[in-house]
């Protein structure tokens, strides 16, 4: 995982919500939707197994930092 960096928060939420790194990468590399968020963050959304996975990111220099990950209601 060279191009992405997970925050501790994102890592914890992935474990709690049983979200795999593979699914996160799918959302980032082939999103169904990309929408802006606050503080120059972006939300990458991907429908996986009939659920909308959202990955919140912020770009810093040459890396994408994954802030949090969740399934939207």
C-alpha positions, -999 to +999 in steps of 0.1 A: +000+000+000+024+026-012+001+053-024-023+055+006-017+061+043-042+050+069-047+071+100-050+052+133-086+062+133-093+047+099-075+015+108-097+012+140-129+018+121-120-007+094-115-033+121-147-024+140-167-024+108-150-054+092-140-034+061-111-049+041-082-030+026-091-045-007-126-029-006-111+004+004-087+002-025-116-006-049-134+025-037-103+046-042-093+032-076-127+027-092-152+049-073-189+051-083-190+086-068-165+112-057-178+142-038-161+171-020-162+174+017-150+200+042-113+210+047-104+199+012-114+163+019-129+140-006-153+111-002-149+082-025-180+060-026-183+025-040-213+001-039-200-032-027-223-061-019-253-038-020-238-014+005-224+020-001-188+021+012-174+056+018-138+064+022-129+099+034-095+112+023-073+142+023-044+147-001-011+159+013+019+164-010+022+131-029+001+108-008-036+102-001-044+100+036-074+078+045-091+096+074-120+073+080-140+045+064-177+035+068-208+021+052-234+048+046-270+042+057 
